[in-house]
Amino acid sequence: MVTVLVLIAYLLGSIPTSVWIGKTFYNIDVREFGSGNAGATNTFRVLGRSAGIPVLIIDIIKGALSVALSYFSTFEIGSNAFVDLQLALGVAALIGHIFPIFAGFRGGKGVATILGIVICIVPTACALSLLVFLICLLSSRIVSLSSMLAGVSFPIFLNIVLGNNNPILLVFSIIVALLLIVTHRKNIKRLLKKEESKVNLFTVKNK
C-alpha cells in the first residue's frame, strides 16, 4: 500500500504545470526561455501573471495533495510513523516535480511544491520561513535569494526554535535547505556576478 501511495505522489509531483499551461494556452515551452526553469518564477517572467499565478497555486497544491495521501494509510495519525510516511510522500512528489516523467524529466526547482509539503506537516516552521522569504523579497526583489534564505532558515526554525524531536524531520529539513541551494546553483553564480534579475512587485507583466 505504501509503495502505491509513494508512486501516486511521484506522479502528482510530475504534473508539469508550467509546461502544460505554456504549451496549451501560449504555444510556448517556458523551459526554452528565461532561466530555462519549469517553475512558477520563470512562468511569471516569461508568460506573465495570468499564467504564473495558476502555476504557483497548482504546484503548491501538488505538494499538499501528496502529503494528504497519507490519510489513506493504516498508520495512526499523529504517530512518528505517520509523519514519516507524510515525509516520504512529500519527497516523492518533490522528486516528481524536479524530474517529471510527463515532461522528459526536466522540471522545476521545487520551491512551491516544498511549500505545499511543509505547510501540511510543520505549518509553524513553514510560516516562519515564509516570513523570511517575504521580508527578503520585499527588500531585495530577488526571488532566488529569498527562496534560498527561507530554505536555510527552515531547519533552524524547526529544530532549534520549535524544538523538533523527530530525527527524520531533522534530516528532511536539512535536505530541503541543501536541495534549494543545489537547485539554485546558476542563480548563485549570477548573484555573485550581480547579474541576477529582480522582480517588480507592483507592476507584473501580463500577457
Stockholm file with secondary structure:
# STOCKHOLM 1.0

chainA/1-207         MVTVLVLIAYLLGSIPTSVWIGKTFYNIDVREFGSGNAGATNTFRVLGRSAGIPVLIIDIIKGALSVALSYFSTFEIGSNAFVDLQLALGVAALIGHIFPIFAGFRGGKGVATILGIVICIVPTACALSLLVFLICLLSSRIVSLSSMLAGVSFPIFLNIVLGNNNPILLVFSIIVALLLIVTHRKNIKRLLKKEESKVNLFTVKNK
#=GR chainA/1-207 SS CHHHHHHHHHHHHTCCHHHHHHHHHHSCCGGGSTTCCCSHHHHHHHHBHHHHHHHHHHHHHHHHHHHHGGGGSSSCTTSHHHHHHHHHHHHHHHHHHHSCGGGTTCCCCCHHHHHHHHHHHCHHHHHHHHHHHHHHHHHHCCHHHHHHHHHHHHHIIIIIISCCCCHHHHHHHHHHHHHHHHTTHHHHHHHHTTCCCCCCSSSCCBC
#=GC SS_cons         CHHHHHHHHHHHHTCCHHHHHHHHHHSCCGGGSTTCCCSHHHHHHHHBHHHHHHHHHHHHHHHHHHHHGGGGSSSCTTSHHHHHHHHHHHHHHHHHHHSCGGGTTCCCCCHHHHHHHHHHHCHHHHHHHHHHHHHHHHHHCCHHHHHHHHHHHHHIIIIIISCCCCHHHHHHHHHHHHHHHHTTHHHHHHHHTTCCCCCCSSSCCBC
//
